[in-house]
């Protein structure tokens, strides 16, 4: 079982690259393989990230309701994990996903393709993360 304070696996790094390249379906497939064997906060982290990826795929394919629904549930899962997990800046992903959801709600189904490209979330890695040593915990 993985823990949030660990380094990301090669498969997770691939998922991040796929997400940031807007290969949301492939990202979903990659994360799903990781998600199936996990429990607890790691499962929540992976499920939340997976759902945001699928939400962006729904947006891309013109499914307004699916995008809104999965952005909402994805953020709900991510709020259950630390602000940084597997080097991912979860707090920023949550904030960026909320901005996309609000923009899509405002644009509505008929104008969702007008979403500003600057609002499309990217998975960012946290810089200079310091986790407590075992003696500090």
C-alpha positions as CSV (number, residue, x, y, z in Angstrom):
1,X,0.0,0.0,0.0
2,X,1.2,3.4,-1.0
3,X,1.3,6.4,1.4
4,X,0.9,10.0,0.4
5,X,4.4,11.0,1.7
6,X,6.1,8.5,-0.6
7,X,7.6,9.3,-4.0
8,X,5.3,8.7,-7.0
9,X,5.7,5.5,-9.0
10,X,6.6,5.6,-12.6
11,X,3.0,4.8,-13.4
12,X,1.8,7.8,-11.4
13,X,4.3,10.0,-13.1
14,X,2.9,8.7,-16.5
15,X,-0.6,9.6,-15.3
16,X,0.5,13.1,-14.4
17,X,2.1,13.5,-17.8
18,X,-1.0,12.2,-19.6
19,X,-3.3,14.5,-17.6
20,X,-1.1,17.5,-18.3
21,X,-1.0,16.6,-22.0
22,X,-4.8,16.4,-22.1
23,X,-4.8,12.7,-22.6
24,X,-7.5,12.3,-20.1
25,X,-8.8,8.9,-21.2
26,X,-5.3,7.4,-21.0
27,X,-4.8,9.1,-17.6
28,X,-8.0,7.5,-16.4
29,X,-6.8,4.1,-17.5
30,X,-3.4,4.5,-15.9
31,X,-4.7,5.7,-12.6
32,X,-7.4,3.0,-12.5
33,X,-4.7,0.3,-12.5
34,X,-3.2,1.9,-9.4
35,X,-6.5,2.6,-7.7
36,X,-7.9,-0.9,-7.8
37,X,-5.5,-2.3,-5.2
38,X,-5.5,0.7,-2.8
39,X,-7.4,1.5,0.4
40,X,-7.9,4.6,2.6
41,X,-6.5,8.0,1.7
42,X,-4.5,6.7,-1.3
43,X,-7.6,5.2,-2.8
44,X,-9.4,8.6,-2.2
45,X,-6.4,10.5,-3.8
46,X,-6.4,8.2,-6.9
47,X,-10.2,8.2,-7.2
48,X,-10.4,11.9,-7.0
49,X,-7.7,12.5,-9.5
50,X,-9.2,9.9,-11.8
51,X,-12.6,11.5,-11.6
52,X,-11.2,15.0,-12.4
53,X,-9.5,13.4,-15.4
54,X,-12.8,11.9,-16.6
55,X,-14.5,15.2,-15.9
56,X,-12.2,17.0,-18.3
57,X,-12.8,14.2,-20.9
58,X,-16.5,14.8,-20.5
59,X,-16.0,18.5,-21.0
60,X,-13.9,17.9,-24.1
61,X,-16.7,15.6,-25.5
62,X,-19.5,18.1,-24.7
63,X,-21.0,16.3,-21.7
64,X,-21.7,19.3,-19.5
65,X,-23.6,17.3,-16.7
66,X,-20.9,14.6,-16.6
67,X,-18.1,17.2,-16.3
68,X,-19.9,19.1,-13.5
69,X,-20.8,15.9,-11.6
70,X,-17.3,14.4,-11.7
71,X,-15.5,17.7,-10.9
72,X,-17.7,17.9,-7.8
73,X,-17.1,14.3,-6.7
74,X,-13.5,14.3,-7.6
75,X,-12.9,17.4,-5.4
76,X,-14.8,15.7,-2.6
77,X,-12.4,12.7,-2.7
78,X,-9.3,14.9,-2.8
79,X,-10.5,16.9,0.2
80,X,-10.0,13.8,2.2
81,X,-6.3,13.6,1.6
82,X,-3.3,15.8,2.6
83,X,-2.5,19.0,0.6
84,X,0.4,17.0,-0.9
85,X,0.2,13.4,-1.9
86,X,2.8,11.5,-4.0
87,X,4.4,14.9,-4.7
88,X,1.1,16.2,-6.2
89,X,0.0,19.6,-5.1
90,X,-3.5,18.4,-4.2
91,X,-4.6,21.8,-2.7
92,X,-3.9,23.5,-6.1
93,X,-5.7,20.7,-8.0
94,X,-8.8,21.2,-5.8
95,X,-8.8,24.9,-6.3
96,X,-8.2,24.7,-10.1
97,X,-11.0,22.0,-10.4
98,X,-13.4,24.2,-8.5
99,X,-12.6,27.1,-10.8
100,X,-13.3,24.9,-13.9
101,X,-16.6,23.7,-12.3
102,X,-17.8,27.3,-11.5
103,X,-16.9,28.4,-15.0
104,X,-18.7,25.5,-16.6
105,X,-21.8,26.2,-14.5
106,X,-21.7,29.8,-15.5
107,X,-21.2,29.0,-19.2
108,X,-23.9,26.4,-19.3
109,X,-24.4,23.4,-21.6
110,X,-24.7,25.5,-24.7
111,X,-21.5,27.5,-24.3
112,X,-19.2,25.1,-22.4
113,X,-16.8,25.0,-25.4
114,X,-16.0,28.6,-24.6
115,X,-14.1,27.6,-21.5
116,X,-10.9,29.6,-21.3
117,X,-8.0,27.4,-21.9
118,X,-6.1,28.9,-19.0
119,X,-8.7,27.3,-16.7
120,X,-8.0,23.8,-17.8
121,X,-6.3,22.2,-14.7
122,X,-2.8,20.9,-14.7
123,X,-1.4,18.5,-12.1
124,X,1.4,20.3,-10.4
125,X,4.0,18.8,-8.2
126,X,4.7,20.5,-4.9
127,X,8.1,22.0,-4.4
128,X,10.3,21.6,-1.4
129,X,7.9,19.4,0.5
130,X,9.2,18.6,3.9
131,X,7.6,15.7,5.7
132,X,8.2,15.2,9.4
133,X,10.8,12.6,10.2
134,X,9.6,9.5,12.1
135,X,10.9,11.1,15.4
136,X,8.8,14.2,14.9
137,X,5.6,12.4,14.3
